[in-house]
Amino acid sequence: MTRALTRSHFHRSSLIRVLCDLAVVDVVEPVGAFAEKLGQWVDLASAITLRAVHNVSVPPAAGARAPSPASAIGGEFHRVRAALEQSIVKSDLPRPGGPLEVASDFEPYRRYYAAHQRDMALKVPRLQARVRAVLAGSSQAHQQLAALDEAFATMLSDREDRLLAKLPALMEVRFKHLYQLHQQHPLDVRQTDKPELGLKPGTWLARFGHELQTVLLAELDVRLQPTLGLLEALIPDFDHEKTH
């Protein structure tokens, strides 16, 4: 399971498209200007902070360690992204066994999803901070961009975390839907799809496992978008599709 990051508007992100395809969220058409939508996320105090950052030249921090060259930080982006992708697609999905009631229990998948979210929440902000440090050691315009990115990250991270934390619950809706469809199959078909077969290809659980990983990969795209934007400002010809 491979795919590359793509430039997209937020409302057309790969995550939103995947969730709409799985019918766990409604299709949302873009309404209103970007600034208006952003205003719903940023309160007055945060807006004042952003304005102050935008109007002040921000020099590199005194005594800060010399940042990595632009080419090196680009390579680090690819390595971190590839490692997180591999962690998702190579990790073992929960394998139910025993009675069918156990197979229809979503809790193991909730823990699986939450574990990968914790991994992304730990590594992606660190990567973003390192890219930001390279920008801060560059031109004045890049220094200002780094300062704005840090301010945005501080004021929007809590709301983003709350929204992403809802994804396991949405996937539970999908899990229950697939299970209900499975239960509607003729008895002889269901008997050939026993829980002890686990994630055998062709079973409803195998389908759900694939969908779960697809949503995780789409979430990773969303989490990496701000870092990718910083890199494209730093390296105009940055190849975000390159893999190692």
C-alpha positions in Angstrom: 0.0 0.0 0.0 1.8 3.1 -1.2 0.9 6.6 -2.2 2.4 10.0 -2.3 1.6 13.3 -0.7 -0.4 15.6 -2.9 -1.1 19.3 -2.8 -4.7 19.8 -1.9 -7.2 22.2 -0.4 -8.0 21.3 3.2 -11.7 20.4 2.3 -10.4 18.2 -0.5 -7.6 16.5 1.5 -7.0 12.8 1.0 -8.4 12.2 4.6 -11.7 13.9 3.8 -12.0 12.0 0.5 -11.4 8.7 2.2 -13.8 9.3 5.0 -16.5 10.3 2.5 -15.8 7.3 0.3 -16.3 5.1 3.4 -19.6 6.9 4.2 -18.6 7.8 7.7 -18.8 11.6 7.1 -21.0 13.6 4.8 -19.6 15.3 1.7 -18.9 18.9 2.6 -18.8 21.5 -0.1 -16.5 24.5 0.5 -18.4 27.5 1.7 -17.0 30.9 2.3 -13.5 32.3 2.0 -10.5 30.6 3.6 -9.9 33.6 5.9 -13.5 33.3 7.2 -13.1 29.7 8.0 -9.8 30.2 9.7 -11.4 33.0 11.8 -13.6 30.3 13.3 -10.4 28.6 14.7 -8.5 31.7 15.8 -9.8 33.9 18.7 -9.0 37.6 19.2 -5.9 37.0 21.4 -4.5 34.6 18.8 -5.2 37.0 16.0 -3.3 39.8 17.8 -0.4 37.4 18.3 -0.3 36.5 14.6 -0.4 40.1 13.6 2.5 40.9 16.0 4.6 38.0 14.6 3.8 39.0 11.0 5.0 42.6 11.6 8.2 41.8 13.5 11.4 40.6 12.0 12.5 37.5 13.9 16.3 36.9 14.0 17.7 33.4 14.6 17.8 32.5 18.3 21.1 33.5 20.0 23.3 30.5 20.7 21.1 28.1 18.8 22.7 25.1 17.2 23.4 25.6 13.5 20.5 24.1 11.5 21.0 21.3 9.0 21.4 22.3 5.3 18.2 22.4 3.3 19.1 19.3 1.3 19.7 17.4 4.6 16.4 18.4 6.1 14.6 17.4 2.9 16.1 13.9 3.2 15.0 13.8 6.8 11.5 14.5 5.8 11.5 11.6 3.4 13.0 9.3 6.0 10.5 10.2 8.7 7.5 9.9 6.4 8.7 6.6 5.0 9.2 5.2 8.5 5.8 6.3 9.6 4.2 4.8 6.5 6.0 1.5 6.9 5.0 1.4 10.6 1.3 1.6 9.4 1.4 -0.8 6.5 3.8 -3.4 8.1 2.4 -3.5 11.6 0.2 -6.5 12.5 -3.5 -5.8 12.6 -5.5 -7.3 15.4 -6.3 -10.9 14.7 -9.6 -12.0 16.4 -10.2 -15.5 17.4 -12.8 -17.5 19.3 -16.6 -16.8 19.1 -18.0 -14.4 16.5 -18.8 -11.9 19.3 -15.0 -11.5 19.8 -14.5 -10.9 16.1 -17.2 -8.1 16.2 -15.4 -6.2 19.0 -13.9 -3.0 17.8 -11.7 -2.3 20.9 -8.5 -3.9 19.6 -8.7 -1.8 16.5 -9.3 1.3 18.6 -6.1 0.6 20.4 -4.3 -0.1 17.2 -5.4 3.2 15.7 -4.6 5.2 18.8 -1.1 3.7 19.0 -0.3 4.9 15.5 -1.8 8.3 16.3 0.6 8.6 19.3 3.5 7.7 17.0 2.6 10.4 14.5 1.9 13.0 17.2 5.3 12.4 18.6 7.4 12.4 15.4 5.7 14.8 13.1 5.9 17.9 15.3 9.6 17.2 16.0 10.2 17.1 12.2 8.2 20.3 11.7 10.3 22.0 14.4 13.5 20.9 12.7 12.4 22.2 9.3 11.3 25.5 11.1 14.8 25.8 12.6 16.3 25.6 9.1 14.0 28.3 7.9 14.9 30.5 10.9 18.5 30.3 9.9 17.8 31.5 6.4 16.5 34.7 4.9 14.4 37.3 6.8 11.3 36.2 4.9 12.0 32.6 5.9 12.6 33.6 9.5 9.2 35.3 9.5 7.5 32.3 8.0 9.1 30.1 10.6 7.8 32.4 13.4 4.3 32.4 11.8 4.3 28.6 11.5 5.3 28.2 15.2 2.5 30.6 16.2 -0.1 28.7 14.1 1.1 25.4 15.5 0.7 26.6 19.1 -2.8 28.0 18.6 -4.3 25.4 16.4 -2.7 22.2 17.7 -5.3 21.6 20.4 -8.3 21.9 18.0 -6.5 19.7 15.5 -5.9 17.1 18.1 -9.5 17.1 19.2 -10.7 16.6 15.6 -8.2 13.8 14.8 -9.1 12.1 18.1 -12.6 11.5 16.6 -11.3 9.3 13.8 -11.3 6.0 15.8 -15.0 6.6 16.5 -15.7 7.2 12.9 -13.9 4.0 12.0 -16.0 2.2 14.6 -19.1 3.2 12.6 -17.6 1.7 9.5 -16.6 -1.5 11.4 -20.1 -2.0 12.6 -21.5 -1.3 9.2 -19.3 -4.0 7.6 -20.1 -6.4 10.3 -23.8 -5.9 9.8 -23.4 -6.5 6.1 -21.5 -9.7 6.8 -24.3 -10.9 9.1 -26.8 -10.5 6.2 -24.9 -13.1 4.1 -26.4 -16.5 3.9 -25.4 -18.8 6.8 -23.3 -21.1 4.6 -21.3 -18.1 3.4 -20.7 -16.8 6.9 -19.6 -20.2 8.1 -16.7 -20.1 5.6 -15.6 -16.8 7.1 -14.9 -17.9 10.6 -13.3 -15.6 13.2 -10.3 -17.9 13.5 -9.4 -17.1 9.9 -8.6 -13.7 11.2 -7.6 -11.3 8.4 -7.6 -13.9 5.6 -7.9 -12.0 2.2 -11.5 -11.7 1.1 -13.1 -11.6 4.6 -14.9 -8.5 5.9 -12.2 -8.1 8.6 -9.5 -8.0 5.9 -11.4 -5.3 4.1 -11.8 -3.3 7.2 -8.1 -3.7 8.1 -7.2 -2.3 4.7 -9.5 0.6 5.1 -8.2 1.3 8.6 -4.6 1.6 7.3 -5.8 3.8 4.4 -7.3 6.2 6.8 -4.2 6.2 8.9 -2.1 7.0 5.8 -4.5 9.8 4.9 -4.2 11.2 8.5 -0.4 11.1 8.1 -0.8 13.2 5.0 -2.8 15.8 6.9 -0.3 15.9 9.7 2.6 16.4 7.3 1.0 19.2 5.2 2.4 22.1 7.3 5.9 20.6 7.3 5.6 20.0 3.5 4.6 23.7 3.0 7.6 24.9 4.9 9.9 22.7 2.8 8.4 23.9 -0.4 9.1 27.5 0.7 12.7 26.6 1.6 13.3 24.4 -1.4 11.1 25.5 -4.4 11.9 22.4 -6.4 11.5 20.0 -3.4 10.5 16.6 -4.6 7.8 15.5 -2.1 7.2 12.2 -3.9 10.7 11.0 -3.5 11.1 7.9 -1.3 14.1 6.1 0.2 
